[in-house]
Amino acid sequence: MTQRNALACAAARPRGVRQPTWLRCSRVFKVEYAVQALSLAGGLILWEILGWMLALPWLPPFSKVLTALVELIRNGEILANLMMSLRSLAVGFIISLVVGLVVGVLMGLYKRVDQAIGIYVNALLFTPHLVFAPIFFALFHLSDWTRIAVIVKYTVFIIIIDTATAVRSADPLLLEMARSFGATKGQIFRRVLLPASTVLLFAGIRLGMGRAVKGMITGEMFIAFVGLGGLVQKYGSQFDASRVLALTLVILIVALVMGAFVQTADRRMTRWAD
Amino acid sequence: MNGIFTESDMNENCAATAMLVKQRSEKIWALLLPAAVFILFAVLWQLCTINSASLIIPTFTQTMAGLYTLLFVRGDLWLALGQSDQALVLGYLISVLIGVPFGLAMARAKWLEDVAEPYTHMLLAMPTAPLIPLIMMAFGLGLASRVVIVVMFTFIYITINTRAGARNVDKSLIEMAKSFGASEAQIWHRVLIPGAVPAILTGLRIGLGRAINGMVAAELLLVASGIGNLLLEFRAAFEGGLLFATVFAVALQAVVLLAFMRALEQKLAPGVMYDNKSTGVGWAASAE
């Protein structure tokens, strides 16, 4: 949405007149952001008022949620479990990334590989992820690997498929030219295919990260033992809505930070493409 | 064509035959390779587990036998699936009824989009599972809770795909309809909805995938009924074959349903697959 406006403004501005990014079309940005900020603030106020007025057990006012959050941070429960969660997220995501990129590149480059495993990758992408948790639990019991396996199940297939699409989407003319100038297979891969597909590659990685966070929380809730998801289950079974919502806020922040992290990496590596 | 073959005819003929042969061999490869992978997988699974002492990890043949038992001998898989799918069907229908109009409205009214933007962004980025305990507190442990969970998992994906599609409808068409005196209702009916159909269909497919995920999450994280019940029962009884078979059946159901949706999409909106990554429309919106 903001992009669209930026584009519209860029078109309206005479060429060659350069201004710092934050100055361009600042008015449009302000109105939009103001509406969004107002909407968010309005939502929070409404939540607070409804929370006090209705006094529903599952809808504590926002202020109580914040109090619970501070308390959970103070007694160290969030920090300890956040570290557990992030560790398994990191391991799971890195495994998914390595496997996803390797298998995806193979599928993109070789038609036979695509024919052989394409349908299984697609099928596994579309099957419900959590239903495999009992199987992972049977294989790995209560160890960290159960949660990591759930994260990988959530993440790896979208990365494989997007990587394969990215590799396939490289401009055939570029490949032809590289070949006619006598580039070796390795050179073509490193110098042409990889750069040409980074933009799409990162689309897959971004989607993968979003899924990884979901897999992390859902897997932990299934094990109901450790991590932020484990905490959610613990306080959920005590009917402590304030703490569940406080944890939900933390999880939301984790999800947004992870998204921003991948996006920054994306911008750095694909800056040339803009 | 008077009995004289020129050289170019011959070449064409040869080329056509070669193409045919090639096409046929491609088809054979496309069938043979996945089958080979499956057999390899099954054999490896069998070899890895046949000597294992674990009670809960079955061999491949045990799993297949379990699937047969569940489907045709005991038959309780049908019952369990039926019970679980109640929440899936109801929740999915509600999500469609919320998601499609909301997405269209957001595409038509800029202020609504801006107001909803922080919340759509949050709902997309955030895992839905942590809300399950709250839903349980609000709606109890029955069907209502499971339906609400499915809706929470699903509706936002239908909304944003619909929005993306309706946004892509040519603005000049809407302008023209307006200048010919079309009412807002007519604009929706004649321009907006027909133009957004391909993206709505994509949204419905992605939404169905999410709904199945929600159904499973409700079963495994909230209260075990249907499928969740079976899984717990088999795990407690160390019936590894039946446990794996149940998981396999749920996965298979999802694949079949989604393949059906994809076929529907291709039939109703041929050629316009919104999973088009070069435009980013639809695909970005499918960011689970």
Interface residues (C-beta under 8 A of the other chain):
Chain A: M1 E32 V35 Q36 S39 L40 G43 L56 P57 W58 L59 R112 Q115 A116 I117 G118 I119 Y120 A123 L124 F126 T127 P128 H129 L130 V131 F132 A133 P134 I135 F137 A138 L139 I158 D162 T165 S169 L200 A203 R206 L207 G210 R211 V213 K214 M216 I217 T218 M221 F222 G229 V232 Q233 Y235 G236 S237 F239 A241 V244 L245 L247 T248 I251 L252 A255 L256 G259
Chain B: W29 A30 L33 P34 A36 V37 S54 I56 I57 W111 E113 D114 V115 A116 E117 P118 Y119 M122 L124 A125 M126 P127 T128 A129 P130 L131 I132 P133 L134 I135 M136 M137 A138 G209 I212 N213 M215 V216 A217 L220 L221 I227 L231 R235 G240 L243 F244 V247 V250 A251 A254 V255 L258 K277 S278 G280 W283 A284 S286 A287 E288
